[in-house]
Amino acid sequence: MEWVVFTVLAVWLLVSAGGVLFAKHPVHVVLFFLSALLAMAALFLSLGAELLAGIQLLIYAAAIVVFYVLVITTVPWEKLKEFEGAYRRELLFGLPVALMAFGAFAYLIAKGEFAAPKGQVTDAVRELAKTLFTSYLFPFEVASLILLVAMIGAILLGRREG
């Protein structure tokens, strides 16, 4: 049963990632990206990594998608249509490089051992929270302020146009 759930979630993730790569409209790209992030969070949940699933949802699915919506509202997409076919040469170079990287990755997965080392079991959430809110409190607060400013900017830009 776990294998079926994992396979369904993995297919969902791959289809969403393909949508990110091949969608033409920027809003569709963001929606496919959000779908891929949700699929990744569901994969984390199915593998028993609840903390990673929560971080995936809070940081990526919420904050990064808000940032992408801000970019979509500020970039003049009509002017970019004239550059539509300009990257064919890069595609001809990038496709073989991507295939070689995929082959190397597949070789490593086929030949490698990925057993986790046995060590001391700790409370990961407690340790992460302790580190985040003691040693890294200032960068955490700066990141939250930057995201707050980005949200306020998106609201003001959207209100000014409408």
N, C-alpha and C positions, 0 to 999 in steps of 0.2 A: 504494500500500500504506500509506503514512504517513497518507493521508487517512482510510482505513478504520479504522486504529488510533485516530486522533484522534477520529473520530466515535463509535466504540464507547465510548471512555473518557468522552467528553463526555455521552453518553446515560446512562452509568452514574452520572456525577456529578449530572446533573439528576434522575434517579430517586431517588438517595439524598437529595438536597436536598429533594425533594418529600416523601419519607418523614419527614424531620426536621420539616417543617412540619405534616404531617397525621397523624402517629402519635399515638395517644391515651395509650399507656403510656410513662412516662418512660424505662424501660429500652430500649424500642424506639427512642425518640428518640436515645438515646446510641449505639445500634448503627447506626442510619442515619447519624448524624453521623460515626462512625468510618469507615463505608463511604465517605462523601463525602470525608473527608480522605485516605483511601487512593487514591480515584480521582483526586484532585487531585495527589497525589504521583506517580501513574502518568502523568498528563498532563505534569507537569514533566519526568519521565524521557523521555517520548516526544518532547518538544521540545528535548532536549539540555541541560536545566538540572539536572544531577545534584546540585549543591549545594542548590538549592531543594527538590528532592525529599527529600534527606536531612534538611534542617531541618524540612520538613513532617512527616516521620515521627517524628523525635526529639522535637520540641517539641510539635506539636499532637496527633498520634496517640497519643503516650505520655502526656505530662504533662497536657494539657487533658482527655483522656478520664478519667484518674485523678481529676482534680478533679470532673468531672461525676458520676462514680460516688460520690464522697464526698458530694456534694450530694444525690444520690438516696437515699443511706442515712440522711441526717439530716433530711430534710424529711418531715413527716407528710402524705402525699399524700391520705389519706382526708378530711382536713379541707378540702382545696382543691377537692373535687368540688362543693361547694355554690356555688362561683363560676364554674361551667362556662359559663353563658350570659351572663355579665356584660359581655363585651367585644364585643357585636354592634354597638354604636354606633361603636366604634373601628374595627371592620372596614369599616363603611360609609364612613368617612372615609379609611381607609388604603388601600383597594383602588384608588380613583381616583388617589391620590397615587402609588402604586406603578406604575400603568399609565402615568402621565405621565412618571415617572422612566425607565421602560423605553423609552418612545417617544423621550425625549431621548437616551438611551444608544444606541438603534438608529440615530438620526439621526447622532450623532457617529461611529459606526462606519462608516456608509454614506458619509459625506462627508469623513471625516478621512484623513490620511496618517499611517501608523504605522511608517515606516521608521526604524530605529535610526540615530542619527548615527554617522558613522565617526570613530573616535578611536583612541587608543593601546590596544593589546591588553595587558592585564595578567593576572597570575595571581590571579584573584578569590578563590580559596580561601585562598591564602597571605596576601593583604591582609586578608581578613576575620578570619582567625585571629590575625594580628598585632594588629589593632585590638581584637579581642575580649579577648585575653589580656594586653594592655598598658593601653590607655586605659580599657577597660570591665571590668577584672577584678573590682573590688568589686561592681558591680551584678550581674555574672554569678554570683558566689558567693552573693550575697544571694538571687537568684532560685532557685538550686539548694537553698539551705537552706529556703526557703519551701516548695518542692515536697517536700522530705524531710519537713518537719513535717506537711504535708498527708497524705502517705502513712502516716506513723506514726499520725496521728489517725484515718485511715480504718481502719487495722488495729485500733486500740484500740476504736473505736466498734463495729466489726463483731464483735469478740471479746466485748465486754461484753453485747451483745444475745443472742448465741448461747449 
